[in-house]
Amino acid sequence: PQEQLHLRQMSELLFRLGDNAAAFRLADRLIESHPDQVANYLHRAWLATLHGDVSTAESVLRTAAEVAPDNIDALRNLTDLVAKRGDTEQALLITSAS
């Protein structure tokens, strides 16, 4: 987990420096190498949101919620994102399913 934290920090730094492609690749590699770690999905979704790619963010958060259906952070972020795009009915379904 400590190594993953450092890699997420490096990914964030790359993003802030404008190398979005490298940031996304690193975040995607983290998910591929540690598919059970929800923090990696949350990080990738956060990067996608910052980049304005809400579709990817939602997809990644849905996967995170499948990987860890009891993870409150994944569910909260997914619910928030869905509600912000105006689908309150779907947001309520996500909330009630948890």
C-alpha positions in Angstrom: 0.0 0.0 0.0 2.8 2.5 0.7 4.3 1.8 -2.7 0.9 2.3 -4.3 0.5 5.6 -2.5 3.8 6.8 -3.9 2.7 5.8 -7.4 -0.6 7.6 -7.0 1.3 10.7 -5.9 3.6 10.4 -8.9 0.5 10.0 -11.2 -1.0 13.1 -9.7 2.3 15.0 -10.1 2.5 14.0 -13.8 -1.1 15.2 -14.3 -0.4 18.5 -12.6 2.7 18.9 -14.8 0.5 18.4 -17.9 1.5 14.9 -18.8 -2.0 13.5 -18.6 -1.3 10.5 -20.8 1.5 9.3 -18.5 -0.6 10.0 -15.4 -3.5 7.9 -16.8 -1.1 5.1 -17.8 0.4 5.0 -14.4 -3.1 5.0 -12.7 -4.3 2.3 -15.1 -1.2 0.2 -14.3 -1.9 0.5 -10.6 -5.5 -0.8 -11.1 -4.2 -3.7 -13.3 -1.5 -4.7 -10.8 -3.7 -4.3 -7.7 -7.3 -4.8 -8.8 -8.5 -5.3 -5.3 -7.4 -1.9 -4.0 -10.3 0.6 -4.2 -8.0 3.6 -3.6 -6.4 3.0 -7.0 -9.9 3.2 -8.7 -10.8 6.3 -6.8 -7.5 7.9 -7.9 -8.1 7.1 -11.5 -11.7 8.4 -11.3 -10.5 11.6 -9.7 -8.0 12.1 -12.5 -10.7 11.5 -15.1 -13.0 14.0 -13.4 -10.2 16.6 -13.3 -9.7 16.0 -17.0 -13.4 16.5 -17.7 -13.9 12.9 -18.6 -17.0 12.2 -16.5 -17.9 9.0 -18.5 -14.6 7.4 -17.7 -14.8 8.5 -14.0 -18.3 6.9 -13.8 -17.1 3.7 -15.4 -14.1 3.4 -13.0 -16.3 4.2 -10.0 -18.8 1.5 -11.0 -16.0 -1.0 -11.2 -14.8 0.1 -7.8 -18.3 -0.4 -6.4 -18.3 -3.9 -7.9 -14.9 -4.8 -6.5 -15.8 -3.5 -3.0 -19.6 -3.2 -2.8 -19.4 -2.1 0.9 -16.8 0.6 0.3 -18.4 3.9 1.3 -16.0 6.1 -0.6 -16.6 4.3 -3.9 -20.4 4.4 -3.4 -20.4 8.0 -2.2 -18.2 9.2 -5.2 -20.3 7.2 -7.7 -23.6 8.6 -6.2 -22.2 12.2 -6.2 -21.1 11.9 -9.8 -24.4 10.4 -11.0 -26.4 13.0 -9.1 -24.3 15.8 -10.5 -25.0 14.7 -14.1 -28.7 15.0 -13.2 -29.7 11.3 -12.8 -31.1 11.5 -9.3 -33.2 8.4 -9.7 -30.0 6.3 -10.5 -28.2 8.1 -7.6 -31.0 7.0 -5.2 -30.8 3.4 -6.5 -27.1 3.3 -5.8 -27.7 4.7 -2.4 -30.5 2.3 -1.5 -28.6 -0.7 -2.8 -25.7 -0.1 -0.4 
